[in-house]
Amino acid sequence: MPTDVNLNDPILRADAVKAARGLRPFDMLVRNAVMLDMVTGRERLVDIGLIGPLIASVHAPDPTREAHAEIDATGAYVVPGFIDTHLHIESSMVTPAEYARTVVPRGVTTALWDPHELANVAGIAGVDYACDAAKGLPIRLLPLAPTCVPSAPKFEVSGGDFGPSEIAQLLARPDIHGAAELMTMHQLLDGDPRVQGIVAAGLASGKRVCGHGRGLIGGDLAAYVAAGVETDHELTSAADLIARLEAGMTIELRGSHPHLIPEFAKAIIDLGHLPQTVTLCTDDVFPDDLYAKGGLNHVIAMLIENGVPPAWAYRAATLNAACRIGRPELGLVAPGKMADFVLLSDLHKVTASHVFVAGQLAALAGELCQPVQDIPVLPAITNTVQTRKFVTADFSVAAKGTVAHIATLSKPRFPQWGARDVEVKEGHLVLPDDMIRMAVCNRYGLNTPTRVAFLENWGTWRCAFASTVSHDSHNITVFGRDPNDMTVAANTLREMQGGLVVVADGKVVAKLILPIAGLISEQPLEDVAKEFADLRATLDTLVDWQPPYLVFKALFGASLVCNAGPRLSDVGLVDVFENVVLESCVIS
């Protein structure tokens, strides 16, 4: 269905004028809804009259007004359609069509999609797939140009490479709606020509330049904003939130770290008002969470549950978002606006009964009104795992003598450098009982050596886990203690052409096949969610997690090289902030 229609068509506007004045019937009339007004914050009983995709009138209930079709809302709340200001559909491991089938019935009508993961696997072909897949859906999917392909040049190698010229070409396309999150923070601040050129291309396009400013404070934060970066979703504390508000940034308050929501909610409540620059996003949502809880609707519900007034939570997801993304026709249920709105059977739990997109009833009672189809998958985004067959030696570290001094990676989520003296036997490091191995191998045909690190404070493991979902270059990443289990896991991934695998005692005990770019399944969300949940449950019995940092989710971000601290990538142990690259963990 068309979602970006021309609201300024003279005939459409003329018909809306006539209908608003009672001189012709509405095409659709929604009667007896309680509107939660995003401007005043007040509630009032209204009828909403539509002409095609345009809202012609929002008026007090009037039984004399006529329409070609009617819906009686019978006192349900009406709010604008939800706008997700930053997400990666690939993180939900389903196609865009399947994603739409899930979130539109829950009230999401617009989403800004950074196809960063697809681009890192397949380059421009990944972006082409995203843009093509975004069309014809009952949701306004707005793809952005991925700015960090790879996320840390020279410190990792992915399947794409976007410099300033590639970004400028992407931004010249009408189906690209801005420059996506710029994670190369310190390279920008240090004057790296590549990164400065990428930001310059974004600014020259007149489209938004979105950010990823984790850990930036003081002068570095000010410099990041002064460079032209507008947004941030990488908030780790209430202090982060306030600092970015004071810096004038657009906040994309995300729900993917729910343990932070109470702190964020309190900070907003303490302000005494909702700043105009606060929007909401989902960022990354695993398939089982998406299936069970939905997308942006769940973020709204979490804020309300933590005491944020409903009018504020909905305003962040609608009017604030529309203003910040530069789409003034969205975000309000008001005359002259796009007819994107949601009827809610439960205001606090954010339960949608009817969802209108561009004037059409897109979803009813939790189901889409019209089926949507997946587009054909391009060959360029399949068969993306190009490695030789793995052997056990790939997961060991060679060393001389009887004892070696090694660099370690200590702590999940916020890693730190560590050091350890470890035993050497038969020319290889002996893994201490309190450590695990992590390995990363380039999967894009380079045939470079598998890099191995020893991890401290990563709990007790009785299995190996391997994944091609490994932010952000999505190289093969394996965790475990036993090189034999790790070998089986990596070779299983190779045979599957991507996905997730758990191996214990030499046998595959759980897996999820993701053949599209090693990131996405072609199966329905219900099936993907079940397989994912089963795999997670299997790992729960084989790994002793230590929340909130040593958790299942940490496995997918452990190789996020662009963030602060030491990481393992396909080139070695690296620290982008300190400009360190160690091909081996052995120091001496």
Secondary structure as UniProt FT lines:
FT   TURN            7..8
FT   HELIX           10..20
FT   TURN            21..22
FT   STRAND          28..36
FT   TURN            38..40
FT   STRAND          43..51
FT   TURN            52..53
FT   STRAND          54..59
FT   TURN            63..64
FT   STRAND          70..72
FT   TURN            74..75
FT   STRAND          77..80
FT   STRAND          82..87
FT   HELIX           89..92
FT   HELIX           96..103
FT   HELIX           104..106
FT   STRAND          108..113
FT   HELIX           116..122
FT   HELIX           124..133
FT   TURN            134..136
FT   STRAND          140..143
FT   TURN            154..155
FT   HELIX           164..171
FT   TURN            174..175
FT   STRAND          179..182
FT   HELIX           185..189
FT   TURN            190..191
FT   HELIX           193..205
FT   STRAND          209..211
FT   TURN            214..215
FT   HELIX           218..226
FT   TURN            227..228
FT   STRAND          231..232
FT   HELIX           238..246
FT   TURN            247..248
FT   STRAND          250..254
FT   HELIX           258..260
FT   HELIX           261..271
FT   TURN            276..277
FT   STRAND          278..281
FT   HELIX           287..293
FT   HELIX           296..305
FT   TURN            306..307
FT   HELIX           310..317
FT   HELIX           319..324
FT   TURN            325..326
FT   TURN            328..329
FT   TURN            335..336
FT   STRAND          341..346
FT   TURN            347..350
FT   STRAND          351..357
FT   TURN            358..359
FT   STRAND          360..364
FT   TURN            365..366
FT   STRAND          367..368
FT   HELIX           379..381
FT   HELIX           392..395
FT   STRAND          403..410
FT   STRAND          416..425
FT   TURN            426..427
FT   STRAND          428..429
FT   TURN            433..434
FT   STRAND          435..441
FT   STRAND          451..456
FT   STRAND          464..467
FT   TURN            471..473
FT   STRAND          476..480
FT   HELIX           483..496
FT   STRAND          499..504
FT   TURN            505..506
FT   STRAND          507..513
FT   TURN            517..519
FT   HELIX           525..542
FT   TURN            547..549
FT   TURN            552..553
FT   HELIX           554..557
FT   TURN            558..559
FT   TURN            561..562
FT   STRAND          567..569
FT   TURN            570..571
FT   STRAND          572..575
FT   TURN            576..579
FT   STRAND          580..582
//
